[in-house]
Amino acid sequence: MSPLDKISIINTTKGKLPRLPFATIAMMKEKILGKNYELSIACVSDKISKALNKKFRDKNYPTNVLSFTLSENSGELVFNLKKVTKDAPLFGKSVKTFFGFLLIHGMLHLKGMEHGSTMESKETKWSKYFGV
């Protein structure tokens, strides 16, 4: 079984996904979450992002990424590509690099990490490793 068999990507928007190679996403998933982890990635509109953020985090605004743990070995990352594109320059990154960083960020949340210095240290480590 290929590592690609454990990832699904759905884009419900008219926008295009940043050009991060699918094999890189699979490698990130395997290194951070493990070989047997099943990861779903969905790309949604501002409206859906805002609704999900309100429902699950009680925050009434769209966000760039949300992480949902489904089971011990499965989870979903929900991206708002419009927000990712808007936020990338604020972090001094290209859209492609920021998307890669947010993949790492979301995967660390799926591993149970919360915002803080430990998570930032892991983000830095994996960002350097994957060149994002």
Z-matrix of the N, CA and C atoms (Angstrom, degrees):
N
C 1 1.455
C 2 1.525 1 109.39
N 3 1.298 2 116.70 1 131.54
C 4 1.452 3 123.41 2 179.10
C 5 1.526 4 110.25 3 -78.56
N 6 1.358 5 118.47 4 149.20
C 7 1.460 6 120.34 5 174.81
C 8 1.522 7 111.96 6 -59.16
N 9 1.319 8 116.90 7 -23.25
C 10 1.461 9 120.75 8 179.29
C 11 1.519 10 111.84 9 -70.06
N 12 1.332 11 117.63 10 -19.91
C 13 1.462 12 121.51 11 179.66
C 14 1.526 13 112.33 12 -70.02
N 15 1.316 14 117.72 13 -13.85
C 16 1.461 15 121.86 14 -176.41
C 17 1.523 16 112.45 15 -103.44
N 18 1.338 17 117.05 16 14.53
C 19 1.463 18 121.48 17 -179.34
C 20 1.527 19 109.31 18 -131.38
N 21 1.331 20 115.44 19 136.32
C 22 1.467 21 119.30 20 170.93
C 23 1.524 22 107.72 21 -128.73
N 24 1.332 23 115.95 22 141.98
C 25 1.458 24 121.77 23 179.86
C 26 1.520 25 108.35 24 -127.28
N 27 1.334 26 115.13 25 128.90
C 28 1.457 27 121.54 26 179.20
C 29 1.520 28 107.73 27 -126.97
N 30 1.311 29 117.18 28 126.86
C 31 1.459 30 122.12 29 177.20
C 32 1.515 31 108.39 30 -113.35
N 33 1.348 32 116.85 31 108.80
C 34 1.461 33 121.29 32 -178.90
C 35 1.526 34 111.69 33 -95.16
N 36 1.333 35 116.78 34 7.27
C 37 1.457 36 121.11 35 -178.91
C 38 1.525 37 110.06 36 -106.73
N 39 1.325 38 115.48 37 173.04
C 40 1.457 39 120.43 38 175.99
C 41 1.525 40 110.69 39 -84.44
N 42 1.341 41 116.37 40 -13.33
C 43 1.457 42 120.89 41 -178.23
C 44 1.517 43 112.27 42 -73.66
N 45 1.340 44 114.49 43 158.04
C 46 1.457 45 120.35 44 178.17
C 47 1.516 46 109.73 45 -94.43
N 48 1.318 47 115.37 46 146.77
C 49 1.458 48 120.22 47 175.85
C 50 1.515 49 109.99 48 -67.62
N 51 1.346 50 117.86 49 143.96
C 52 1.461 51 119.34 50 173.59
C 53 1.525 52 109.42 51 -57.70
N 54 1.302 53 117.56 52 147.73
C 55 1.459 54 123.76 53 -174.08
C 56 1.524 55 113.72 54 -75.97
N 57 1.313 56 117.07 55 52.67
C 58 1.459 57 121.14 56 173.29
C 59 1.521 58 106.04 57 -89.02
N 60 1.326 59 118.11 58 121.17
C 61 1.469 60 119.67 59 -175.99
C 62 1.533 61 112.01 60 -55.28
N 63 1.325 62 114.54 61 137.06
C 64 1.458 63 120.67 62 179.90
C 65 1.529 64 110.92 63 -55.57
N 66 1.326 65 117.41 64 -37.41
C 67 1.468 66 120.99 65 178.97
C 68 1.525 67 110.94 66 -62.97
N 69 1.341 68 117.55 67 -33.76
C 70 1.467 69 120.89 68 177.42
C 71 1.518 70 110.09 69 -67.27
N 72 1.324 71 117.48 70 -41.70
C 73 1.469 72 121.35 71 177.39
C 74 1.529 73 109.38 72 -60.98
N 75 1.323 74 116.63 73 -43.37
C 76 1.466 75 120.94 74 179.49
C 77 1.530 76 110.68 75 -62.95
N 78 1.331 77 116.92 76 -40.78
C 79 1.459 78 120.53 77 179.83
C 80 1.530 79 109.95 78 -66.78
N 81 1.318 80 117.31 79 -41.15
C 82 1.465 81 121.11 80 176.94
C 83 1.524 82 110.06 81 -58.39
N 84 1.324 83 114.49 82 -48.29
C 85 1.466 84 120.03 83 -179.34
C 86 1.511 85 110.84 84 -58.79
N 87 1.324 86 116.66 85 -45.42
C 88 1.460 87 121.09 86 -177.25
C 89 1.527 88 111.53 87 -66.55
N 90 1.341 89 117.50 88 -43.05
C 91 1.465 90 121.33 89 -178.08
C 92 1.528 91 111.97 90 -70.70
N 93 1.323 92 117.13 91 -41.03
C 94 1.466 93 120.63 92 -174.63
C 95 1.528 94 112.35 93 -87.16
N 96 1.333 95 116.80 94 -43.26
C 97 1.466 96 120.40 95 -174.15
C 98 1.528 97 114.00 96 -103.73
N 99 1.317 98 117.27 97 -21.42
C 100 1.463 99 120.29 98 179.87
C 101 1.518 100 112.82 99 108.13
N 102 1.335 101 114.84 100 159.01
C 103 1.473 102 122.06 101 -177.05
C 104 1.520 103 113.00 102 -60.80
N 105 1.313 104 117.09 103 -39.30
C 106 1.463 105 120.67 104 -172.91
C 107 1.520 106 114.26 105 -88.94
N 108 1.305 107 117.09 106 -0.24
C 109 1.465 108 120.53 107 -179.05
C 110 1.528 109 109.42 108 -74.78
N 111 1.323 110 116.77 109 133.82
C 112 1.465 111 122.22 110 177.33
C 113 1.524 112 108.44 111 -101.78
N 114 1.320 113 116.20 112 117.34
C 115 1.455 114 122.34 113 -175.75
C 116 1.518 115 110.66 114 -114.48
N 117 1.317 116 115.31 115 130.52
C 118 1.452 117 122.31 116 173.69
C 119 1.525 118 107.45 117 -111.52
N 120 1.319 119 116.55 118 136.11
C 121 1.460 120 121.96 119 176.96
C 122 1.517 121 107.74 120 -121.98
N 123 1.326 122 115.78 121 123.98
C 124 1.458 123 121.19 122 178.99
C 125 1.519 124 109.03 123 -120.10
N 126 1.315 125 116.51 124 141.32
C 127 1.455 126 122.32 125 175.69
C 128 1.518 127 107.23 126 -114.42
N 129 1.329 128 115.57 127 124.00
C 130 1.461 129 120.81 128 -172.74
C 131 1.527 130 110.75 129 -128.09
N 132 1.324 131 115.00 130 170.51
C 133 1.462 132 122.87 131 -179.58
C 134 1.532 133 110.87 132 -79.08
N 135 1.341 134 114.79 133 169.22
C 136 1.469 135 120.86 134 173.51
C 137 1.528 136 111.00 135 -54.30
N 138 1.323 137 115.46 136 -45.08
C 139 1.470 138 121.01 137 -176.65
C 140 1.534 139 111.14 138 -60.14
N 141 1.312 140 116.95 139 -46.37
C 142 1.467 141 120.23 140 -179.33
C 143 1.526 142 110.30 141 -70.55
N 144 1.324 143 117.38 142 -40.52
C 145 1.460 144 121.00 143 177.72
C 146 1.526 145 110.58 144 -58.72
N 147 1.318 146 116.17 145 -45.31
C 148 1.467 147 121.27 146 179.46
C 149 1.526 148 110.75 147 -62.94
N 150 1.321 149 117.06 148 -44.39
C 151 1.472 150 121.03 149 -179.69
C 152 1.533 151 110.95 150 -62.86
N 153 1.331 152 117.20 151 -43.36
C 154 1.471 153 120.56 152 178.76
C 155 1.530 154 111.24 153 -66.40
N 156 1.321 155 116.39 154 -41.74
C 157 1.465 156 121.13 155 179.65
C 158 1.531 157 110.29 156 -63.26
N 159 1.326 158 116.79 157 -39.54
C 160 1.472 159 121.77 158 177.85
C 161 1.526 160 110.55 159 -66.68
N 162 1.325 161 116.00 160 -47.27
C 163 1.468 162 120.49 161 -176.18
C 164 1.525 163 112.66 162 -66.13
N 165 1.332 164 117.33 163 -43.57
C 166 1.458 165 119.72 164 -171.95
C 167 1.524 166 114.79 165 -100.16
N 168 1.347 167 118.08 166 -18.53
C 169 1.458 168 120.15 167 -178.43
C 170 1.524 169 112.69 168 -126.02
N 171 1.343 170 116.93 169 -1.80
C 172 1.460 171 123.02 170 -177.40
C 173 1.534 172 112.44 171 56.94
N 174 1.348 173 115.85 172 34.72
C 175 1.468 174 122.90 173 177.24
C 176 1.521 175 106.97 174 -114.36
N 177 1.327 176 117.08 175 123.12
C 178 1.465 177 121.39 176 -171.95
C 179 1.532 178 112.58 177 -94.24
N 180 1.337 179 116.43 178 54.49
C 181 1.456 180 121.36 179 176.81
C 182 1.525 181 108.72 180 -156.26
N 183 1.337 182 117.18 181 155.84
C 184 1.471 183 119.40 182 176.85
C 185 1.528 184 109.62 183 -71.22
N 186 1.309 185 116.61 184 151.57
C 187 1.462 186 121.86 185 178.75
C 188 1.521 187 109.35 186 -130.09
N 189 1.333 188 116.63 187 165.01
C 190 1.461 189 119.30 188 -175.55
C 191 1.521 190 113.56 189 -77.20
N 192 1.343 191 117.57 190 -34.96
C 193 1.467 192 119.80 191 179.30
C 194 1.528 193 109.66 192 -148.91
N 195 1.317 194 115.28 193 143.05
C 196 1.463 195 123.03 194 172.84
C 197 1.517 196 107.49 195 -127.64
N 198 1.327 197 115.98 196 143.83
C 199 1.472 198 121.89 197 -179.99
C 200 1.516 199 109.33 198 -116.76
N 201 1.319 200 116.04 199 132.60
C 202 1.457 201 121.36 200 179.24
C 203 1.528 202 109.69 201 -128.68
N 204 1.307 203 116.55 202 114.16
C 205 1.455 204 120.99 203 174.75
C 206 1.522 205 106.97 204 -79.00
N 207 1.327 206 116.51 205 126.58
C 208 1.459 207 121.19 206 -179.30
C 209 1.522 208 111.11 207 -99.97
N 210 1.325 209 116.61 208 -35.43
C 211 1.460 210 122.98 209 176.24
C 212 1.526 211 107.39 210 -159.29
N 213 1.309 212 117.35 211 -175.41
C 214 1.456 213 120.53 212 179.92
C 215 1.529 214 111.71 213 -60.67
N 216 1.320 215 116.75 214 -31.82
C 217 1.465 216 121.09 215 -176.48
C 218 1.520 217 114.16 216 -120.44
N 219 1.333 218 116.87 217 24.48
C 220 1.460 219 118.49 218 176.70
C 221 1.525 220 110.79 219 -154.07
N 222 1.324 221 114.37 220 149.54
C 223 1.451 222 120.20 221 178.78
C 224 1.506 223 110.85 222 -164.75
N 225 1.334 224 114.78 223 173.40
C 226 1.452 225 120.67 224 -178.28
C 227 1.522 226 109.59 225 -134.96
N 228 1.328 227 114.93 226 138.26
C 229 1.454 228 122.16 227 171.74
C 230 1.523 229 107.26 228 -109.11
N 231 1.324 230 116.52 229 130.25
C 232 1.457 231 121.98 230 -179.04
C 233 1.526 232 107.71 231 -115.23
N 234 1.334 233 116.00 232 115.17
C 235 1.456 234 122.42 233 -177.98
C 236 1.516 235 110.97 234 -104.44
N 237 1.322 236 115.65 235 142.25
C 238 1.451 237 123.32 236 169.71
C 239 1.528 238 104.86 237 -107.01
N 240 1.331 239 117.68 238 97.54
C 241 1.465 240 122.13 239 -174.04
C 242 1.529 241 112.82 240 -61.90
N 243 1.328 242 116.94 241 -32.39
C 244 1.463 243 120.20 242 177.30
C 245 1.533 244 109.50 243 -62.81
N 246 1.316 245 116.40 244 -43.41
C 247 1.467 246 121.75 245 179.98
C 248 1.530 247 110.41 246 -71.26
N 249 1.322 248 118.25 247 -38.63
C 250 1.464 249 121.83 248 176.89
C 251 1.532 250 108.95 249 -58.60
N 252 1.329 251 116.45 250 -46.10
C 253 1.467 252 121.93 251 -179.68
C 254 1.532 253 111.24 252 -63.36
N 255 1.319 254 115.98 253 -41.34
C 256 1.468 255 121.21 254 179.80
C 257 1.534 256 111.75 255 -68.92
N 258 1.333 257 117.33 256 -38.38
C 259 1.468 258 121.74 257 -175.11
C 260 1.533 259 113.95 258 -81.55
N 261 1.319 260 118.01 259 -24.49
C 262 1.473 261 120.90 260 -175.38
C 263 1.531 262 112.88 261 -51.66
N 264 1.350 263 119.83 262 -49.69
C 265 1.471 264 119.17 263 -179.29
C 266 1.536 265 112.87 264 -63.80
N 267 1.327 266 117.11 265 -28.55
C 268 1.466 267 120.44 266 178.93
C 269 1.527 268 111.78 267 -64.80
N 270 1.335 269 115.56 268 -24.12
C 271 1.460 270 121.70 269 178.83
C 272 1.532 271 111.42 270 -102.87
N 273 1.334 272 116.34 271 7.39
C 274 1.457 273 121.25 272 178.75
C 275 1.518 274 113.28 273 66.84
N 276 1.335 275 117.02 274 31.98
C 277 1.459 276 121.58 275 -176.75
C 278 1.521 277 110.57 276 -126.55
N 279 1.328 278 115.43 277 156.56
C 280 1.462 279 120.22 278 170.24
C 281 1.530 280 107.38 279 -73.01
N 282 1.313 281 116.80 280 164.11
C 283 1.469 282 120.52 281 178.53
C 284 1.529 283 110.05 282 -59.86
N 285 1.332 284 117.01 283 -44.02
C 286 1.469 285 121.30 284 -179.72
C 287 1.533 286 111.15 285 -60.36
N 288 1.316 287 117.05 286 -46.89
C 289 1.464 288 121.18 287 -179.09
C 290 1.523 289 111.11 288 -66.87
N 291 1.328 290 116.80 289 -41.24
C 292 1.465 291 120.13 290 -179.89
C 293 1.526 292 110.68 291 -66.74
N 294 1.329 293 116.66 292 -39.25
C 295 1.466 294 119.95 293 176.09
C 296 1.529 295 109.98 294 -59.78
N 297 1.329 296 117.14 295 -44.32
C 298 1.466 297 121.25 296 177.32
C 299 1.516 298 111.69 297 -60.78
N 300 1.336 299 116.15 298 -43.48
C 301 1.465 300 120.19 299 177.35
C 302 1.533 301 110.60 300 -60.77
N 303 1.337 302 116.59 301 -43.74
C 304 1.471 303 119.83 302 -179.34
C 305 1.529 304 111.99 303 -67.68
N 306 1.323 305 117.28 304 -30.54
C 307 1.470 306 119.78 305 173.19
C 308 1.529 307 109.41 306 -60.24
N 309 1.321 308 116.10 307 -47.60
C 310 1.475 309 120.87 308 178.12
C 311 1.519 310 110.03 309 -61.27
N 312 1.326 311 116.89 310 -48.03
C 313 1.468 312 122.50 311 -179.94
C 314 1.537 313 110.84 312 -55.62
N 315 1.324 314 115.38 313 -49.49
C 316 1.464 315 119.77 314 -179.54
C 317 1.517 316 112.54 315 -64.72
N 318 1.330 317 117.41 316 -39.95
C 319 1.466 318 120.74 317 178.86
C 320 1.525 319 111.33 318 -64.46
N 321 1.316 320 116.94 319 -36.91
C 322 1.467 321 119.61 320 177.44
C 323 1.531 322 110.85 321 -65.51
N 324 1.336 323 116.16 322 -36.94
C 325 1.470 324 118.92 323 173.89
C 326 1.534 325 110.16 324 -63.03
N 327 1.336 326 117.08 325 -40.17
C 328 1.467 327 120.09 326 178.67
C 329 1.530 328 111.56 327 -63.19
N 330 1.322 329 116.35 328 -26.53
C 331 1.473 330 120.93 329 176.07
C 332 1.527 331 111.24 330 -79.78
N 333 1.336 332 117.12 331 -3.05
C 334 1.457 333 120.93 332 177.54
C 335 1.519 334 114.89 333 99.02
N 336 1.321 335 117.40 334 5.65
C 337 1.462 336 119.85 335 -179.36
C 338 1.524 337 110.92 336 -79.03
N 339 1.333 338 114.66 337 147.11
C 340 1.463 339 121.43 338 175.81
C 341 1.517 340 108.66 339 -113.63
N 342 1.333 341 116.43 340 161.46
C 343 1.463 342 120.93 341 179.58
C 344 1.522 343 110.29 342 -56.07
N 345 1.316 344 115.45 343 138.97
C 346 1.455 345 121.76 344 178.65
C 347 1.510 346 110.47 345 156.91
N 348 1.313 347 116.11 346 -175.65
C 349 1.467 348 120.69 347 -174.14
C 350 1.527 349 112.52 348 -65.27
N 351 1.325 350 118.46 349 -35.01
C 352 1.469 351 120.64 350 179.16
C 353 1.524 352 110.00 351 -65.34
N 354 1.321 353 116.18 352 -43.99
C 355 1.460 354 119.91 353 179.46
C 356 1.532 355 110.16 354 -66.09
N 357 1.316 356 117.20 355 -41.97
C 358 1.469 357 120.41 356 178.90
C 359 1.523 358 111.10 357 -61.02
N 360 1.314 359 116.69 358 -39.10
C 361 1.467 360 121.38 359 178.05
C 362 1.530 361 110.73 360 -62.53
N 363 1.326 362 116.64 361 -43.61
C 364 1.473 363 121.32 362 178.32
C 365 1.531 364 110.73 363 -66.74
N 366 1.334 365 116.68 364 -39.90
C 367 1.469 366 119.75 365 177.79
C 368 1.527 367 110.50 366 -60.64
N 369 1.325 368 116.60 367 -43.60
C 370 1.461 369 121.38 368 179.12
C 371 1.522 370 110.50 369 -62.69
N 372 1.322 371 116.09 370 -45.87
C 373 1.474 372 120.99 371 179.92
C 374 1.525 373 110.94 372 -58.33
N 375 1.349 374 117.07 373 -51.96
C 376 1.462 375 120.96 374 -176.64
C 377 1.525 376 111.67 375 -70.89
N 378 1.322 377 117.89 376 -33.93
C 379 1.470 378 120.67 377 177.71
C 380 1.511 379 110.61 378 -62.31
N 381 1.338 380 116.86 379 -42.86
C 382 1.473 381 121.01 380 177.05
C 383 1.528 382 109.83 381 -65.45
N 384 1.311 383 117.00 382 -43.74
C 385 1.460 384 121.86 383 -178.40
C 386 1.527 385 111.44 384 -58.88
N 387 1.342 386 116.03 385 -44.27
C 388 1.464 387 120.79 386 -176.58
C 389 1.538 388 113.29 387 -94.53
N 390 1.325 389 117.09 388 -2.95
C 391 1.462 390 120.44 389 177.27
C 392 1.503 391 114.16 390 69.77
N 393 1.334 392 116.53 391 36.74
C 394 1.470 393 120.12 392 178.17
C 395 1.523 394 110.72 393 -121.20
